[in-house]
Amino acid sequence: MECAKAVRLLLVITATAGMLFPPSLWADSPSIGSTDRVVNNSSWLITDVALDQLGALSGQFITEQGNDLVGHIVQLSQHQQLLAETVTGEHGQFRFTNLRGGVYNLQLGDHSAICRCWTYSTAPPHAVNEAVLSAKDVMRGQSNPIARGLSNPWVITGIALVAVAIPVALHNHRDDRVAASQ
């Protein structure tokens, strides 16, 4: 009986720790170089970009292989509100003008990047002058829905709760049958 209580306690502690300290919390933060161009190939990496003196954000979208993405629509949004759209040029380049410093989301199809834009006079030394953003190729049908589901903290909590509830229900059912037969 004591062993069952210890197992239940261990499951509750494990589920709680999984929710409070997800694996993404342990991930190392990426370093940002001090060059004029930085390739951002992830939607969670924030790129610091210095706007030019006219408040323009310049950049380029490329594929993972380094090919230019020409003729694609790039959307600029802030706080989930669409601010502007443009089409990538001959070398995948884009430009948005009349911006103020702040955090902006750049969207090209299914690919997005977050840019923290700084005015020309307030940009930190590591801010780049042009954001080069890599649009990773999406492999449809290659993800594992079971692994994705089992990494969800709510699913883990549900499994832990079921693991506790089933033995309790069986124990109570057994006690009811013993009491009824007496």
C-alpha positions in Angstrom: 0.0 0.0 0.0 2.8 2.4 0.9 4.5 1.6 -2.4 1.4 2.7 -4.3 1.3 6.0 -2.5 5.0 6.6 -3.2 4.4 5.8 -6.9 1.4 8.2 -7.0 3.5 10.9 -5.3 6.3 10.4 -7.8 3.9 10.7 -10.7 2.4 14.0 -9.4 5.9 15.5 -8.7 7.0 14.5 -12.2 4.0 16.0 -13.9 4.3 19.2 -11.9 7.9 19.5 -12.7 7.2 18.9 -16.4 4.7 21.8 -16.4 6.8 24.2 -14.3 10.1 23.5 -16.1 9.5 22.6 -19.7 12.5 21.5 -21.8 12.4 24.7 -23.8 13.4 26.5 -20.5 16.7 24.7 -20.5 17.6 25.5 -24.0 20.6 27.7 -24.6 19.9 31.1 -26.1 21.5 31.8 -29.5 24.3 34.2 -29.8 24.1 37.1 -32.2 27.1 38.1 -34.3 28.4 41.6 -34.8 28.2 41.6 -38.6 26.1 43.7 -40.9 24.0 40.7 -41.8 22.7 37.9 -39.7 20.8 34.9 -41.0 17.7 34.2 -38.8 16.4 30.8 -39.8 14.1 30.3 -36.8 10.8 31.8 -35.8 11.8 32.2 -32.2 15.2 34.0 -32.7 14.8 37.7 -32.4 17.1 39.7 -34.6 18.2 43.2 -33.6 18.1 45.4 -36.6 19.1 49.0 -36.9 16.7 51.1 -39.0 18.4 53.5 -41.4 18.2 57.3 -40.9 14.8 57.4 -42.7 13.3 54.7 -40.5 13.5 51.9 -43.1 13.8 48.2 -42.4 15.8 46.4 -45.1 16.2 42.7 -45.4 16.3 39.6 -47.6 14.5 36.3 -47.5 16.5 33.3 -48.7 15.9 29.5 -48.7 18.0 27.2 -46.5 20.2 26.5 -49.4 20.9 30.2 -49.9 18.7 30.8 -52.9 16.8 34.1 -53.2 13.0 34.1 -52.7 11.9 36.4 -55.5 8.4 37.7 -56.0 7.0 36.6 -52.7 4.7 38.7 -50.5 6.3 39.8 -47.2 4.0 41.1 -44.5 5.0 43.4 -41.6 2.9 43.3 -38.5 3.1 44.5 -34.9 0.9 43.2 -32.1 -0.9 40.9 -34.6 -2.0 43.9 -36.7 -0.9 44.0 -40.3 1.0 47.2 -41.0 2.3 46.8 -44.5 3.0 44.4 -47.4 5.7 44.3 -50.1 7.0 41.9 -52.7 10.5 40.5 -52.5 12.7 41.9 -55.3 15.3 40.4 -57.6 17.5 39.0 -54.8 14.7 38.3 -52.3 15.2 41.8 -50.9 12.4 43.8 -49.2 12.2 47.2 -47.5 9.6 48.8 -45.2 9.8 52.6 -44.6 8.6 55.1 -42.0 9.0 52.7 -39.1 9.7 53.5 -35.4 11.7 51.4 -33.1 9.9 48.4 -31.7 9.3 44.7 -32.2 7.9 43.6 -35.6 6.9 40.3 -37.1 8.0 39.6 -40.7 5.9 37.0 -42.5 6.6 35.2 -45.8 4.0 32.5 -46.4 4.3 30.0 -43.5 7.6 31.5 -42.4 8.0 34.2 -39.9 10.7 36.1 -38.1 10.7 38.5 -35.2 12.8 41.7 -35.6 13.5 44.1 -32.8 14.0 47.3 -34.7 16.1 50.2 -33.3 16.2 53.8 -34.5 19.4 54.8 -36.1 20.7 56.7 -33.1 19.7 54.1 -30.4 20.8 50.8 -32.0 23.1 48.7 -29.9 26.5 47.7 -31.3 25.4 44.2 -32.2 22.4 45.3 -34.2 22.6 44.5 -37.9 21.9 46.9 -40.8 20.0 44.3 -42.9 18.1 41.2 -41.7 18.8 38.1 -43.8 16.0 35.7 -43.0 16.1 32.0 -44.0 12.8 30.4 -44.9 13.2 26.7 -43.9 11.6 24.2 -46.3 8.5 22.7 -44.7 8.4 18.9 -44.9 4.7 18.0 -44.9 3.8 14.7 -43.3 7.2 14.2 -41.6 6.2 15.2 -38.1 5.3 12.6 -35.4 1.9 13.6 -33.9 2.4 11.1 -31.0 5.7 12.6 -29.9 4.2 16.1 -30.3 1.2 15.1 -28.2 3.2 13.4 -25.5 5.4 16.5 -25.1 2.4 18.6 -24.2 2.4 19.3 -20.4 -1.4 19.0 -20.3 -1.2 15.5 -21.9 1.4 14.5 -19.4 -0.7 15.8 -16.5 -3.7 13.9 -17.9 -1.7 10.7 -18.1 -0.5 11.2 -14.5 -4.1 11.8 -13.3 -5.4 8.7 -15.0 -2.5 6.7 -13.6 -3.6 7.8 -10.1 -7.3 7.6 -10.7 -7.4 4.0 -12.1 -5.8 2.3 -9.1 -7.9 4.3 -6.7 -11.1 3.4 -8.6 -10.0 -0.3 -8.7 -9.2 -0.2 -5.0 -12.6 1.4 -4.1 -14.4 -1.1 -6.4 -12.7 -4.0 -4.6 -13.6 -2.6 -1.2 -17.3 -2.2 -2.3 -17.4 -5.8 -3.5 -15.9 -7.1 -0.2 -18.4 -5.0 1.8 -21.3 -6.2 -0.2 -20.4 -9.9 0.2 -20.2 -9.6 4.0 
